[in-house]
């Protein structure tokens, strides 16, 4: 995680970083994530920010919180996707969404240019 005190990470940023780490195998099934208080202090964010990031990961099915123990990457279970494959799938979906968003933006720009060139539009602007 590479953030500065001037631009501390959001919960979304922290969760995305852990998703990538889980997908890349930096945290294997059963591995404990850093303690929320220590991580918050190290990153210069509120404890709630880290807790929200961990909650996002839990909602994604990647980790589980164990009261009094910590937050752990979910264990591999037969017939169920691993945390790594789930994280990789989420990352792939995010990449695809970025690509589609870019294509839609390009298409919107082209339509705007075409509509601006239409003769009936030129008359409306007078």
Protein Blocks (a to p, Z undefined) as FASTA:
>chain_A
ZZdfklccdfklmmmmmmmmmmnopacghiacddfklmmmmnopafklmmmmmmmmmmno
paccdehkbccdddddehiacfklmmmmmmmmmmmmmmmmmmmmmmmmmmmmmmmmpmkl
mmmmZZ
